[in-house]
Amino acid sequence: MSNDNHYQFEVVMTCSGCSNAVNKALTRLEPDVSNIDISLENQTVDVHSSLPYETVLEKIKKTGKEVKSGRTL
Amino acid sequence: MSNDNHYQFEVVMTCSGCSNAVNKALTRLEPDVSNIDISLENQTVDVHSSLPYETVLEKIKKTGKEVKSGRTL
């Protein structure tokens, strides 16, 4: 399956424990997601996926983190 | 519904963003959970619930936080 969609989310993360938690949650979606790139400094979560935008968004929201915005690149 | 079960989990939380995320995830289960009591200092999550232990455990795991142990009190 090809992970053709590239999504970027702005997520409130205040420590490496926060960003690791988001990474762990998204990693569980592999191989339907790949190239997970999380920046605590920029408060961004980049991911490539074959899944719909809403599915990935919901997965991040289930971590309990606030998602301030998101977009398809 | 009566939240007769009292569960306690040991969860790795390194900042208030971490503990808030767990709180937010559990709050979504209301009214099937109540008396959510989270201590960042003690690394504990206490909750009363009508739901099975495994269901509450899974909800916490979906936050991406490491659950070191859990028990029914």
Backbone of each chain as nested JSON, in Angstrom:
{
  "chains": [
    {"id": "A", "residues": [
      {"number": 1, "name": "MET", "atoms": {"N": [0.85, -1.191, 0.0], "CA": [0.0, 0.0, 0.0], "C": [0.888, 1.244, 0.0]}},
      {"number": 2, "name": "SER", "atoms": {"N": [0.482, 2.193, -0.788], "CA": [1.316, 3.371, -0.946], "C": [0.804, 4.526, -0.077]}},
      {"number": 3, "name": "ASN", "atoms": {"N": [1.7, 5.091, 0.677], "CA": [1.312, 6.166, 1.601], "C": [1.458, 7.524, 0.917]}},
      {"number": 4, "name": "ASP", "atoms": {"N": [0.524, 7.778, 0.009], "CA": [0.649, 8.932, -0.875], "C": [0.241, 10.261, -0.251]}},
      {"number": 5, "name": "ASN", "atoms": {"N": [-0.578, 10.206, 0.792], "CA": [-1.023, 11.455, 1.403], "C": [-0.004, 11.957, 2.411]}},
      {"number": 6, "name": "HIS", "atoms": {"N": [0.204, 13.249, 2.395], "CA": [1.101, 13.861, 3.36], "C": [0.3, 14.847, 4.203]}},
      {"number": 7, "name": "TYR", "atoms": {"N": [0.211, 14.544, 5.502], "CA": [-0.568, 15.379, 6.41], "C": [0.358, 16.068, 7.397]}},
      {"number": 8, "name": "GLN", "atoms": {"N": [-0.033, 17.268, 7.76], "CA": [0.713, 17.974, 8.805], "C": [-0.285, 18.523, 9.823]}},
      {"number": 9, "name": "PHE", "atoms": {"N": [0.0, 18.27, 11.086], "CA": [-0.866, 18.729, 12.17], "C": [-0.061, 19.601, 13.133]}},
      {"number": 10, "name": "GLU", "atoms": {"N": [-0.756, 20.602, 13.665], "CA": [-0.162, 21.411, 14.731], "C": [-0.723, 20.875, 16.045]}},
      {"number": 11, "name": "VAL", "atoms": {"N": [0.153, 20.314, 16.875], "CA": [-0.28, 19.629, 18.093], "C": [0.44, 20.226, 19.302]}},
      {"number": 12, "name": "VAL", "atoms": {"N": [-0.323, 20.486, 20.36], "CA": [0.276, 21.033, 21.581], "C": [1.034, 19.924, 22.307]}},
      {"number": 13, "name": "MET", "atoms": {"N": [2.361, 20.055, 22.345], "CA": [3.219, 19.074, 23.015], "C": [4.214, 19.856, 23.862]}},
      {"number": 14, "name": "THR", "atoms": {"N": [4.26, 19.547, 25.145], "CA": [5.067, 20.378, 26.039], "C": [6.349, 19.734, 26.538]}},
      {"number": 15, "name": "CYS", "atoms": {"N": [6.521, 18.443, 26.263], "CA": [7.78, 17.801, 26.662], "C": [8.003, 16.601, 25.749]}},
      {"number": 16, "name": "SER", "atoms": {"N": [9.148, 15.962, 25.863], "CA": [9.437, 14.817, 25.0], "C": [8.506, 13.647, 25.309]}},
      {"number": 17, "name": "GLY", "atoms": {"N": [7.964, 13.614, 26.523], "CA": [6.982, 12.575, 26.849], "C": [5.728, 12.744, 26.005]}},
      {"number": 18, "name": "CYS", "atoms": {"N": [5.36, 13.996, 25.78], "CA": [4.191, 14.306, 24.938], "C": [4.446, 13.877, 23.495]}},
      {"number": 19, "name": "SER", "atoms": {"N": [5.584, 14.278, 22.949], "CA": [5.862, 13.97, 21.542], "C": [6.085, 12.474, 21.35]}},
      {"number": 20, "name": "ASN", "atoms": {"N": [6.704, 11.819, 22.318], "CA": [6.875, 10.366, 22.229], "C": [5.536, 9.643, 22.23]}},
      {"number": 21, "name": "ALA", "atoms": {"N": [4.588, 10.166, 22.983], "CA": [3.264, 9.545, 23.061], "C": [2.561, 9.627, 21.71]}},
      {"number": 22, "name": "VAL", "atoms": {"N": [2.668, 10.763, 21.05], "CA": [2.055, 10.915, 19.724], "C": [2.745, 9.981, 18.731]}},
      {"number": 23, "name": "ASN", "atoms": {"N": [4.064, 9.914, 18.827], "CA": [4.818, 9.031, 17.943], "C": [4.402, 7.571, 18.123]}},
      {"number": 24, "name": "LYS", "atoms": {"N": [4.244, 7.185, 19.372], "CA": [3.874, 5.799, 19.681], "C": [2.483, 5.475, 19.135]}},
      {"number": 25, "name": "ALA", "atoms": {"N": [1.559, 6.397, 19.29], "CA": [0.192, 6.177, 18.811], "C": [0.172, 6.035, 17.289]}},
      {"number": 26, "name": "LEU", "atoms": {"N": [0.94, 6.868, 16.597], "CA": [0.957, 6.81, 15.131], "C": [1.707, 5.58, 14.624]}},
      {"number": 27, "name": "THR", "atoms": {"N": [2.747, 5.204, 15.325], "CA": [3.529, 4.032, 14.936], "C": [2.66, 2.783, 14.885]}},
      {"number": 28, "name": "ARG", "atoms": {"N": [1.645, 2.76, 15.724], "CA": [0.726, 1.608, 15.748], "C": [-0.056, 1.463, 14.447]}},
      {"number": 29, "name": "LEU", "atoms": {"N": [-0.115, 2.515, 13.655], "CA": [-0.841, 2.458, 12.38], "C": [0.032, 1.948, 11.232]}},
      {"number": 30, "name": "GLU", "atoms": {"N": [1.304, 1.736, 11.472], "CA": [2.173, 1.203, 10.417], "C": [1.644, -0.15, 9.949]}},
      {"number": 31, "name": "PRO", "atoms": {"N": [1.74, -0.522, 8.68], "CA": [2.425, 0.204, 7.601], "C": [1.541, 1.229, 6.884]}},
      {"number": 32, "name": "ASP", "atoms": {"N": [0.364, 1.509, 7.419], "CA": [-0.517, 2.468, 6.749], "C": [-0.097, 3.918, 6.99]}},
      {"number": 33, "name": "VAL", "atoms": {"N": [0.845, 4.117, 7.864], "CA": [1.499, 5.421, 7.974], "C": [3.002, 5.185, 7.897]}},
      {"number": 34, "name": "SER", "atoms": {"N": [3.711, 6.187, 7.458], "CA": [5.165, 6.094, 7.405], "C": [5.734, 7.504, 7.485]}},
      {"number": 35, "name": "ASN", "atoms": {"N": [7.053, 7.601, 7.546], "CA": [7.734, 8.899, 7.59], "C": [7.172, 9.808, 8.684]}},
      {"number": 36, "name": "ILE", "atoms": {"N": [6.954, 9.245, 9.832], "CA": [6.459, 10.047, 10.954], "C": [7.571, 10.992, 11.402]}},
      {"number": 37, "name": "ASP", "atoms": {"N": [7.265, 12.274, 11.386], "CA": [8.275, 13.278, 11.745], "C": [7.626, 14.261, 12.713]}},
      {"number": 38, "name": "ILE", "atoms": {"N": [8.07, 14.205, 13.957], "CA": [7.452, 15.019, 15.0], "C": [8.459, 16.019, 15.538]}},
      {"number": 39, "name": "SER", "atoms": {"N": [8.071, 17.28, 15.558], "CA": [8.944, 18.315, 16.084], "C": [8.315, 18.962, 17.307]}},
      {"number": 40, "name": "LEU", "atoms": {"N": [8.951, 18.72, 18.436], "CA": [8.495, 19.344, 19.683], "C": [8.711, 20.855, 19.603]}},
      {"number": 41, "name": "GLU", "atoms": {"N": [9.816, 21.234, 18.989], "CA": [10.152, 22.66, 18.868], "C": [9.121, 23.412, 18.033]}},
      {"number": 42, "name": "ASN", "atoms": {"N": [8.741, 22.81, 16.914], "CA": [7.784, 23.47, 16.019], "C": [6.33, 23.113, 16.3]}},
      {"number": 43, "name": "GLN", "atoms": {"N": [6.138, 22.165, 17.224], "CA": [4.773, 21.71, 17.571], "C": [4.056, 21.124, 16.362]}},
      {"number": 44, "name": "THR", "atoms": {"N": [4.818, 20.398, 15.553], "CA": [4.237, 19.819, 14.346], "C": [4.387, 18.299, 14.298]}},
      {"number": 45, "name": "VAL", "atoms": {"N": [3.419, 17.685, 13.647], "CA": [3.422, 16.252, 13.391], "C": [3.224, 16.07, 11.888]}},
      {"number": 46, "name": "ASP", "atoms": {"N": [4.229, 15.541, 11.232], "CA": [4.156, 15.244, 9.799], "C": [4.073, 13.741, 9.619]}},
      {"number": 47, "name": "VAL", "atoms": {"N": [3.209, 13.317, 8.711], "CA": [3.097, 11.885, 8.482], "C": [2.595, 11.623, 7.056]}},
      {"number": 48, "name": "HIS", "atoms": {"N": [3.099, 10.554, 6.478], "CA": [2.61, 10.1, 5.177], "C": [1.708, 8.902, 5.432]}},
      {"number": 49, "name": "SER", "atoms": {"N": [0.601, 8.83, 4.697], "CA": [-0.343, 7.763, 4.989], "C": [-1.238, 7.427, 3.804]}},
      {"number": 50, "name": "SER", "atoms": {"N": [-1.704, 6.182, 3.802], "CA": [-2.722, 5.755, 2.838], "C": [-4.122, 5.96, 3.421]}},
      {"number": 51, "name": "LEU", "atoms": {"N": [-4.188, 6.299, 4.695], "CA": [-5.471, 6.463, 5.387], "C": [-6.049, 7.858, 5.157]}},
      {"number": 52, "name": "PRO", "atoms": {"N": [-7.383, 7.989, 5.298], "CA": [-7.993, 9.31, 5.162], "C": [-7.502, 10.269, 6.25]}},
      {"number": 53, "name": "TYR", "atoms": {"N": [-7.547, 11.523, 5.932], "CA": [-7.145, 12.578, 6.869], "C": [-7.838, 12.427, 8.22]}},
      {"number": 54, "name": "GLU", "atoms": {"N": [-9.158, 12.224, 8.19], "CA": [-9.934, 12.157, 9.439], "C": [-9.501, 10.995, 10.339]}},
      {"number": 55, "name": "THR", "atoms": {"N": [-9.096, 9.896, 9.729], "CA": [-8.666, 8.726, 10.5], "C": [-7.382, 9.025, 11.274]}},
      {"number": 56, "name": "VAL", "atoms": {"N": [-6.463, 9.688, 10.597], "CA": [-5.197, 10.026, 11.251], "C": [-5.433, 11.088, 12.323]}},
      {"number": 57, "name": "LEU", "atoms": {"N": [-6.279, 12.055, 12.007], "CA": [-6.621, 13.103, 12.974], "C": [-7.219, 12.501, 14.247]}},
      {"number": 58, "name": "GLU", "atoms": {"N": [-8.149, 11.566, 14.079], "CA": [-8.801, 10.934, 15.231], "C": [-7.794, 10.18, 16.092]}},
      {"number": 59, "name": "LYS", "atoms": {"N": [-6.841, 9.529, 15.432], "CA": [-5.821, 8.78, 16.166], "C": [-4.981, 9.715, 17.04]}},
      {"number": 60, "name": "ILE", "atoms": {"N": [-4.656, 10.863, 16.501], "CA": [-3.885, 11.828, 17.288], "C": [-4.735, 12.369, 18.431]}},
      {"number": 61, "name": "LYS", "atoms": {"N": [-5.997, 12.638, 18.164], "CA": [-6.876, 13.175, 19.212], "C": [-7.045, 12.199, 20.371]}},
      {"number": 62, "name": "LYS", "atoms": {"N": [-6.975, 10.913, 20.063], "CA": [-7.129, 9.911, 21.118], "C": [-5.961, 9.898, 22.098]}},
      {"number": 63, "name": "THR", "atoms": {"N": [-4.883, 10.555, 21.734], "CA": [-3.788, 10.683, 22.693], "C": [-4.135, 11.699, 23.769]}},
      {"number": 64, "name": "GLY", "atoms": {"N": [-5.215, 12.461, 23.568], "CA": [-5.598, 13.489, 24.541], "C": [-4.899, 14.813, 24.304]}},
      {"number": 65, "name": "LYS", "atoms": {"N": [-4.092, 14.878, 23.259], "CA": [-3.393, 16.115, 22.924], "C": [-4.305, 17.024, 22.117]}},
      {"number": 66, "name": "GLU", "atoms": {"N": [-4.133, 18.311, 22.303], "CA": [-4.923, 19.276, 21.544], "C": [-4.343, 19.448, 20.149]}},
      {"number": 67, "name": "VAL", "atoms": {"N": [-5.175, 19.227, 19.137], "CA": [-4.759, 19.445, 17.754], "C": [-5.282, 20.818, 17.337]}},
      {"number": 68, "name": "LYS", "atoms": {"N": [-4.373, 21.754, 17.111], "CA": [-4.786, 23.126, 16.826], "C": [-5.177, 23.323, 15.368]}},
      {"number": 69, "name": "SER", "atoms": {"N": [-4.517, 22.591, 14.489], "CA": [-4.862, 22.675, 13.069], "C": [-4.271, 21.476, 12.339]}},
      {"number": 70, "name": "GLY", "atoms": {"N": [-4.687, 21.308, 11.116], "CA": [-4.156, 20.221, 10.314], "C": [-4.401, 20.512, 8.853]}},
      {"number": 71, "name": "ARG", "atoms": {"N": [-3.575, 19.924, 7.992], "CA": [-3.751, 20.163, 6.553], "C": [-3.114, 19.038, 5.745]}},
      {"number": 72, "name": "THR", "atoms": {"N": [-3.542, 18.98, 4.51], "CA": [-2.944, 18.039, 3.564], "C": [-1.944, 18.802, 2.72]}},
      {"number": 73, "name": "LEU", "atoms": {"N": [-0.748, 18.256, 2.587], "CA": [0.304, 18.973, 1.845], "C": [0.459, 18.4, 0.446]}}
    ]},
    {"id": "B", "residues": [
      {"number": 1, "name": "MET", "atoms": {"N": [-25.944, 4.418, 35.828], "CA": [-24.974, 3.329, 35.936], "C": [-24.014, 3.618, 37.093]}},
      {"number": 2, "name": "SER", "atoms": {"N": [-23.71, 2.604, 37.818], "CA": [-22.893, 2.79, 39.012], "C": [-21.427, 2.43, 38.735]}},
      {"number": 3, "name": "ASN", "atoms": {"N": [-20.555, 3.333, 39.07], "CA": [-19.131, 3.123, 38.793], "C": [-18.449, 2.452, 39.979]}},
      {"number": 4, "name": "ASP", "atoms": {"N": [-18.742, 1.175, 40.138], "CA": [-18.352, 0.455, 41.342], "C": [-16.899, 0.0, 41.358]}},
      {"number": 5, "name": "ASN", "atoms": {"N": [-16.295, -0.106, 40.187], "CA": [-14.918, -0.586, 40.147], "C": [-13.946, 0.561, 40.367]}},
      {"number": 6, "name": "HIS", "atoms": {"N": [-12.928, 0.3, 41.15], "CA": [-11.886, 1.298, 41.38], "C": [-10.562, 0.735, 40.853]}},
      {"number": 7, "name": "TYR", "atoms": {"N": [-10.043, 1.412, 39.826], "CA": [-8.803, 0.963, 39.201], "C": [-7.693, 1.967, 39.467]}},
      {"number": 8, "name": "GLN", "atoms": {"N": [-6.496, 1.449, 39.6], "CA": [-5.329, 2.33, 39.728], "C": [-4.246, 1.84, 38.765]}},
      {"number": 9, "name": "PHE", "atoms": {"N": [-3.712, 2.789, 38.015], "CA": [-2.669, 2.479, 37.043], "C": [-1.423, 3.308, 37.343]}},
      {"number": 10, "name": "GLU", "atoms": {"N": [-0.287, 2.707, 37.089], "CA": [0.975, 3.426, 37.173], "C": [1.354, 3.809, 35.742]}},
      {"number": 11, "name": "VAL", "atoms": {"N": [1.369, 5.104, 35.46], "CA": [1.557, 5.583, 34.092], "C": [2.732, 6.568, 34.057]}},
      {"number": 12, "name": "VAL", "atoms": {"N": [3.593, 6.394, 33.059], "CA": [4.735, 7.295, 32.907], "C": [4.26, 8.638, 32.343]}},
      {"number": 13, "name": "MET", "atoms": {"N": [4.333, 9.677, 33.175], "CA": [3.91, 11.027, 32.779], "C": [5.006, 11.986, 33.22]}},
      {"number": 14, "name": "THR", "atoms": {"N": [5.514, 12.763, 32.259], "CA": [6.681, 13.58, 32.606], "C": [6.407, 15.077, 32.724]}},
      {"number": 15, "name": "CYS", "atoms": {"N": [5.218, 15.498, 32.357], "CA": [4.882, 16.914, 32.538], "C": [3.368, 17.037, 32.646]}},
      {"number": 16, "name": "SER", "atoms": {"N": [2.893, 18.242, 32.925], "CA": [1.444, 18.414, 33.084], "C": [0.716, 18.205, 31.759]}},
      {"number": 17, "name": "GLY", "atoms": {"N": [1.433, 18.392, 30.651], "CA": [0.832, 18.101, 29.35], "C": [0.509, 16.621, 29.223]}},
      {"number": 18, "name": "CYS", "atoms": {"N": [1.381, 15.786, 29.762], "CA": [1.18, 14.336, 29.756], "C": [-0.027, 13.967, 30.613]}},
      {"number": 19, "name": "SER", "atoms": {"N": [-0.069, 14.485, 31.833], "CA": [-1.161, 14.105, 32.739], "C": [-2.495, 14.682, 32.252]}},
      {"number": 20, "name": "ASN", "atoms": {"N": [-2.465, 15.873, 31.679], "CA": [-3.692, 16.448, 31.112], "C": [-4.224, 15.604, 29.961]}},
      {"number": 21, "name": "ALA", "atoms": {"N": [-3.313, 15.051, 29.176], "CA": [-3.723, 14.23, 28.035], "C": [-4.438, 12.97, 28.517]}},
      {"number": 22, "name": "VAL", "atoms": {"N": [-3.918, 12.354, 29.554], "CA": [-4.561, 11.154, 30.106], "C": [-5.929, 11.527, 30.686]}},
      {"number": 23, "name": "ASN", "atoms": {"N": [-5.971, 12.645, 31.372], "CA": [-7.237, 13.107, 31.953], "C": [-8.287, 13.34, 30.86]}},
      {"number": 24, "name": "LYS", "atoms": {"N": [-7.864, 13.962, 29.78], "CA": [-8.779, 14.274, 28.682], "C": [-9.315, 12.99, 28.037]}},
      {"number": 25, "name": "ALA", "atoms": {"N": [-8.437, 12.022, 27.847], "CA": [-8.849, 10.757, 27.233], "C": [-9.866, 10.038, 28.118]}},
      {"number": 26, "name": "LEU", "atoms": {"N": [-9.632, 10.032, 29.419], "CA": [-10.553, 9.336, 30.33], "C": [-11.865, 10.089, 30.484]}},
      {"number": 27, "name": "THR", "atoms": {"N": [-11.799, 11.404, 30.455], "CA": [-13.003, 12.228, 30.598], "C": [-14.003, 11.918, 29.489]}},
      {"number": 28, "name": "ARG", "atoms": {"N": [-13.487, 11.51, 28.335], "CA": [-14.366, 11.181, 27.211], "C": [-15.225, 9.952, 27.481]}},
      {"number": 29, "name": "LEU", "atoms": {"N": [-14.849, 9.165, 28.5], "CA": [-15.626, 7.969, 28.842], "C": [-16.751, 8.276, 29.835]}},
      {"number": 30, "name": "GLU", "atoms": {"N": [-16.821, 9.488, 30.322], "CA": [-17.905, 9.843, 31.245], "C": [-19.247, 9.643, 30.562]}},
      {"number": 31, "name": "PRO", "atoms": {"N": [-20.299, 9.199, 31.249], "CA": [-20.386, 8.981, 32.707], "C": [-19.964, 7.576, 33.149]}},
      {"number": 32, "name": "ASP", "atoms": {"N": [-19.366, 6.805, 32.235], "CA": [-18.97, 5.446, 32.613], "C": [-17.685, 5.414, 33.427]}},
      {"number": 33, "name": "VAL", "atoms": {"N": [-17.046, 6.544, 33.517], "CA": [-15.959, 6.689, 34.495], "C": [-16.245, 7.944, 35.32]}},
      {"number": 34, "name": "SER", "atoms": {"N": [-15.73, 7.951, 36.532], "CA": [-15.883, 9.127, 37.389], "C": [-14.721, 9.158, 38.374]}},
      {"number": 35, "name": "ASN", "atoms": {"N": [-14.656, 10.206, 39.158], "CA": [-13.61, 10.352, 40.173], "C": [-12.209, 10.144, 39.599]}},
      {"number": 36, "name": "ILE", "atoms": {"N": [-11.969, 10.735, 38.464], "CA": [-10.647, 10.628, 37.855], "C": [-9.65, 11.433, 38.698]}},
      {"number": 37, "name": "ASP", "atoms": {"N": [-8.639, 10.743, 39.156], "CA": [-7.652, 11.4, 40.033], "C": [-6.26, 11.037, 39.515]}},
      {"number": 38, "name": "ILE", "atoms": {"N": [-5.579, 12.037, 38.967], "CA": [-4.281, 11.793, 38.351], "C": [-3.192, 12.536, 39.102]}},
      {"number": 39, "name": "SER", "atoms": {"N": [-2.161, 11.827, 39.488], "CA": [-1.04, 12.451, 40.193], "C": [0.234, 12.338, 39.363]}},
      {"number": 40, "name": "LEU", "atoms": {"N": [0.686, 13.488, 38.893], "CA": [1.946, 13.534, 38.156], "C": [3.104, 13.173, 39.087]}},
      {"number": 41, "name": "GLU", "atoms": {"N": [3.018, 13.627, 40.314], "CA": [4.069, 13.362, 41.302], "C": [4.209, 11.864, 41.584]}},
      {"number": 42, "name": "ASN", "atoms": {"N": [3.075, 11.209, 41.77], "CA": [3.107, 9.779, 42.1], "C": [3.043, 8.867, 40.875]}},
      {"number": 43, "name": "GLN", "atoms": {"N": [2.841, 9.486, 39.696], "CA": [2.737, 8.713, 38.447], "C": [1.569, 7.732, 38.501]}},
      {"number": 44, "name": "THR", "atoms": {"N": [0.473, 8.179, 39.099], "CA": [-0.687, 7.306, 39.237], "C": [-1.941, 7.902, 38.604]}},
      {"number": 45, "name": "VAL", "atoms": {"N": [-2.779, 7.001, 38.124], "CA": [-4.09, 7.35, 37.586], "C": [-5.119, 6.507, 38.326]}},
      {"number": 46, "name": "ASP", "atoms": {"N": [-5.973, 7.171, 39.092], "CA": [-7.057, 6.5, 39.807], "C": [-8.369, 6.825, 39.129]}},
      {"number": 47, "name": "VAL", "atoms": {"N": [-9.222, 5.829, 38.977], "CA": [-10.514, 6.091, 38.338], "C": [-11.55, 5.072, 38.808]}},
      {"number": 48, "name": "HIS", "atoms": {"N": [-12.77, 5.546, 38.946], "CA": [-13.89, 4.649, 39.244], "C": [-14.659, 4.452, 37.956]}},
      {"number": 49, "name": "SER", "atoms": {"N": [-15.118, 3.211, 37.732], "CA": [-15.77, 2.961, 36.455], "C": [-16.71, 1.759, 36.505]}},
      {"number": 50, "name": "SER", "atoms": {"N": [-17.689, 1.795, 35.614], "CA": [-18.571, 0.642, 35.406], "C": [-18.004, -0.258, 34.306]}},
      {"number": 51, "name": "LEU", "atoms": {"N": [-16.977, 0.205, 33.631], "CA": [-16.386, -0.538, 32.514], "C": [-15.392, -1.585, 33.005]}},
      {"number": 52, "name": "PRO", "atoms": {"N": [-15.147, -2.612, 32.194], "CA": [-14.147, -3.616, 32.574], "C": [-12.742, -3.001, 32.64]}},
      {"number": 53, "name": "TYR", "atoms": {"N": [-11.93, -3.61, 33.439], "CA": [-10.538, -3.175, 33.615], "C": [-9.831, -3.01, 32.269]}},
      {"number": 54, "name": "GLU", "atoms": {"N": [-9.961, -4.015, 31.396], "CA": [-9.239, -3.994, 30.116], "C": [-9.642, -2.811, 29.239]}},
      {"number": 55, "name": "THR", "atoms": {"N": [-10.907, -2.442, 29.306], "CA": [-11.404, -1.326, 28.492], "C": [-10.754, -0.006, 28.92]}},
      {"number": 56, "name": "VAL", "atoms": {"N": [-10.662, 0.18, 30.217], "CA": [-10.046, 1.413, 30.73], "C": [-8.55, 1.405, 30.435]}},
      {"number": 57, "name": "LEU", "atoms": {"N": [-7.922, 0.254, 30.615], "CA": [-6.494, 0.117, 30.319], "C": [-6.204, 0.459, 28.86]}},
      {"number": 58, "name": "GLU", "atoms": {"N": [-7.016, -0.071, 27.946], "CA": [-6.813, 0.186, 26.517], "C": [-6.943, 1.674, 26.202]}},
      {"number": 59, "name": "LYS", "atoms": {"N": [-7.891, 2.317, 26.852], "CA": [-8.104, 3.749, 26.623], "C": [-6.863, 4.552, 27.031]}},
      {"number": 60, "name": "ILE", "atoms": {"N": [-6.274, 4.171, 28.135], "CA": [-5.064, 4.867, 28.586], "C": [-3.911, 4.57, 27.626]}},
      {"number": 61, "name": "LYS", "atoms": {"N": [-3.805, 3.342, 27.18], "CA": [-2.717, 2.968, 26.263], "C": [-2.804, 3.733, 24.947]}},
      {"number": 62, "name": "LYS", "atoms": {"N": [-4.025, 4.06, 24.53], "CA": [-4.197, 4.787, 23.277], "C": [-3.663, 6.209, 23.351]}},
      {"number": 63, "name": "THR", "atoms": {"N": [-3.397, 6.69, 24.541], "CA": [-2.76, 8.008, 24.659], "C": [-1.286, 7.919, 24.266]}},
      {"number": 64, "name": "GLY", "atoms": {"N": [-0.758, 6.691, 24.127], "CA": [0.65, 6.528, 23.794], "C": [1.555, 6.537, 25.014]}},
      {"number": 65, "name": "LYS", "atoms": {"N": [0.943, 6.658, 26.203], "CA": [1.723, 6.641, 27.444], "C": [2.002, 5.21, 27.857]}},
      {"number": 66, "name": "GLU", "atoms": {"N": [3.167, 5.011, 28.474], "CA": [3.508, 3.674, 28.973], "C": [2.789, 3.399, 30.284]}},
      {"number": 67, "name": "VAL", "atoms": {"N": [2.031, 2.307, 30.314], "CA": [1.371, 1.882, 31.553], "C": [2.24, 0.805, 32.192]}},
      {"number": 68, "name": "LYS", "atoms": {"N": [2.842, 1.118, 33.34], "CA": [3.792, 0.186, 33.954], "C": [3.087, -0.914, 34.727]}},
      {"number": 69, "name": "SER", "atoms": {"N": [1.947, -0.578, 35.313], "CA": [1.187, -1.584, 36.057], "C": [-0.228, -1.075, 36.274]}},
      {"number": 70, "name": "GLY", "atoms": {"N": [-1.083, -1.964, 36.71], "CA": [-2.46, -1.574, 36.994], "C": [-3.082, -2.592, 37.916]}},
      {"number": 71, "name": "ARG", "atoms": {"N": [-4.085, -2.155, 38.667], "CA": [-4.742, -3.093, 39.598], "C": [-6.15, -2.609, 39.915]}},
      {"number": 72, "name": "THR", "atoms": {"N": [-6.926, -3.538, 40.414], "CA": [-8.268, -3.225, 40.909], "C": [-8.174, -3.09, 42.409]}},
      {"number": 73, "name": "LEU", "atoms": {"N": [-8.73, -2.005, 42.934], "CA": [-8.632, -1.768, 44.384], "C": [-9.931, -2.156, 45.084]}}
    ]}
  ]
}
